Amino acid sequence: MKALIAEAASKNILFTVHALDEMNSEDVIITVAEVVDAVVHGDIIEDYPEDRRGQSCLMFHEKDRPLHVVCAPKANYLAIITAYRPDPQKWEKDLKTRKTQ
């Protein structure tokens, strides 16, 4: 999956309206550079092979601050579905494992 993401990202990266809304929330601004860094250098922490948008995954990357990015590789581009700062209330200390309720 990581190879598919890299190949799709090398062609083009498109952001959904939802991703842009999340990236530009009043609480925190997430830059395009941070998202690109996350998909290039991040780890896949969840895989969604049956996603209605086609196979997608959740990636985690922490450079200056922790970031989650959901992306879906397509033939001619990488779709960024959302990007957000992980909520410690919902994630374990590693920010890669969901807390069980």
C-alpha positions in Angstrom: 0.0 0.0 0.0 2.9 2.4 0.8 4.2 2.0 -2.7 0.7 2.7 -4.2 0.6 5.9 -2.1 4.0 7.1 -3.2 3.2 6.4 -6.8 -0.1 8.2 -6.7 1.4 11.1 -4.8 4.2 11.5 -7.3 1.5 12.2 -10.0 -0.7 14.6 -8.1 -2.3 15.2 -4.7 -5.9 16.3 -4.5 -7.6 17.4 -1.2 -11.3 16.8 -0.5 -13.4 19.7 0.8 -13.6 17.8 4.1 -9.8 17.6 4.3 -9.4 21.3 3.6 -12.1 22.2 6.2 -10.3 20.0 8.8 -6.9 21.5 7.9 -8.2 25.0 8.2 -10.1 24.7 11.5 -9.9 27.5 14.0 -8.3 25.2 16.5 -5.3 24.2 14.4 -4.0 24.9 11.0 -2.4 22.0 9.1 -0.3 22.9 6.1 -0.1 21.1 2.8 3.6 20.6 3.5 2.7 18.7 6.7 0.3 16.5 4.9 2.7 15.7 2.1 5.4 14.9 4.7 3.0 12.6 6.4 2.1 10.6 3.3 5.7 10.4 2.2 7.3 9.6 5.6 4.4 8.4 7.7 3.3 4.9 8.9 0.1 3.2 7.8 -1.7 2.5 11.1 -5.1 1.4 9.7 -6.0 0.0 6.3 -9.5 0.3 4.8 -9.7 -2.1 1.8 -13.5 -1.9 1.6 -13.9 1.9 1.8 -16.7 3.2 -0.4 -14.1 5.6 -1.9 -11.9 2.7 -2.8 -9.0 1.4 -0.7 -7.7 3.9 1.7 -5.7 4.1 4.9 -5.0 6.1 8.0 -1.4 7.3 8.3 0.4 8.7 11.3 3.4 11.0 11.2 5.1 13.1 13.9 7.7 15.6 12.9 7.0 18.8 14.7 3.6 17.6 16.0 1.5 14.4 15.6 -0.8 14.2 12.5 -3.2 11.7 11.1 -4.0 11.6 7.4 -6.6 9.5 5.6 -5.7 9.0 2.0 -6.7 6.9 -1.0 -4.4 6.2 -3.9 -6.0 6.5 -7.3 -4.6 5.8 -10.8 -3.6 9.5 -11.4 -3.6 11.1 -8.0 -3.6 10.6 -4.2 -6.8 11.7 -2.6 -6.4 13.3 0.8 -9.7 12.5 2.5 -9.0 14.2 5.8 -6.1 15.4 8.0 -6.3 16.1 11.7 -4.4 16.2 15.0 -5.2 12.9 16.9 -7.3 13.4 20.0 -5.6 11.9 23.0 -9.0 11.0 24.4 -9.6 8.7 21.4 -6.0 7.3 20.9 -3.6 5.5 23.2 -0.3 7.3 24.2 1.4 6.2 20.9 -1.4 8.0 19.0 -1.4 5.0 16.6 -3.8 2.7 18.5 -7.5 3.5 19.1 -8.7 3.3 22.6 -11.4 0.7 23.2 -14.6 1.9 24.7 
